[in-house]
Amino acid sequence: MTRRMLVAAAALVIPSPLAAAPILAPPPPHFGPGVQPFVSVAPGQIALTHVRVIDGTGAVPVEDATILIDGPKIAAVQPAAAAIAPGYRVIDGSGETVLPGIVGMHNHMFYVARPNLDASGHSEDLRLLPQMTFSAPRLYLANGVTTMRTTGSVEPYADINVKAAIDSGKMVGPHMDVTAPYLEGPGSPFIQMHELRDAAEARATVAFWADQGATSFKAYMHITRAELKAAIDEVHRRHLKITGHLCSVTYPEAAALGIDNLEHGFFVNTQFDPGKQPDACSEGTGTPTLVKMTPGSPEANALIKLLIDHHVAVTSTLPVFEQLVPMHAPLQPRAMAVLTPQARNDYLYLRNLVAERGSSERLKTFAVAYKNDLGLERQFVAAGGLLLAGPDPTGNGGVIPGFGDQREIELLVEAGFTSVEAIRIATLNGATYLGLQDRIGSIAPGKDADLMVVKGNPAEKIADIENVVTVFKDGTGFDSAKLIDSVKGRYGEY
Ligand SMILES: [Zn+2]
């Protein structure tokens, strides 16, 4: 082969994609002044003694155990009576439970602002998504989230830079799977989103953001089938994954196109919505389909079989839908305290409206849809489907980073899952989807020491999952209360 032939052959080779930073970067050699104040347990050899262990696999809790942490890894889980090798710092965890860190799969970094909102629920036309770069990472970590997917970004460079800052020890926060900007078609209600023009642009957009460091993708409500197909092809060419909050494309269509994951349980499948046109979002945005699709019905069985056959995971985001249930659980005081005064006002205005309009046709219909969704999520899991968990901190402002992740687990228990099943959905299932189940998502020797320590026993009383004391990330313990204190009155502003 001549030199000229070699050059010509090389030109035909498609350049291999740049390698993005991994979701689980190795822990930084030291923490900067922005992180140090939140460290309550320095890394090293640590023995957490007399703890209850809920290991994330769905197994029954182990009582009175010792967890040995050696540097960034879990070294052993042993009975409290077993000898502890010399050199370990002993921390008595009597009365506490250790769980794997939460793997949050719908964890935005922004807040939803409604300009000039009043008590009647009216606000001016623009719905803005201000970035919560300061408060969100702290709130996630404080509440036990050690790995999270951003699941749609409006400030992608900020999210990519935050990940880099966290990974290098400059900022405090969880491991991040950064999602590229929403892949949206024409007709978006959000002025911060780009509207794709065609399939070629969908592919080019994926390629661009993958090169910038995005490790996941999300299709949005107005994307067309052709655009989604092109996006999926490019995402998979790069060995990454793509999820969707869909409307214009139905769940069966998306499954057939090869999507990896669907957001919002079964709430946004439009396949039976009246007036649904191909490639266009329906007026009902999925509610009519969900009302029709009672768990165990032939339609439900067919859909669930299709999703499982195509290996499509489903993300449950119950906290954001709970906001439309009249007289739903009020925000706990600690969560109210992190809101700005304006965000608190707006949340209470919108919460009051739902309470007031509880008997309206719309909310009565929604109540049927909500109930069906809970049943379908259970049916999906029972049939072998991979259910993931995330809060989706949007809606009326009542879903807050971290607190919302805990609420999601509580709502899964209300839906009928056992506590340890719900915890597995929010930990090991997320890790499995990300392909990181050998590193995170459950408590076992050799796995990363990404753990949450809570007071009480969530296996018996799931609300105990809110009582976080310490969150370990790669073997370093972070002080939950201190992190929350540091953002008091800030969520909604920055
Ligand atoms: Zn979302």
Residues whose N, C-alpha, C, O or C-beta is under 5 A from the ligand:
A	BS01	ZN	T151 D392
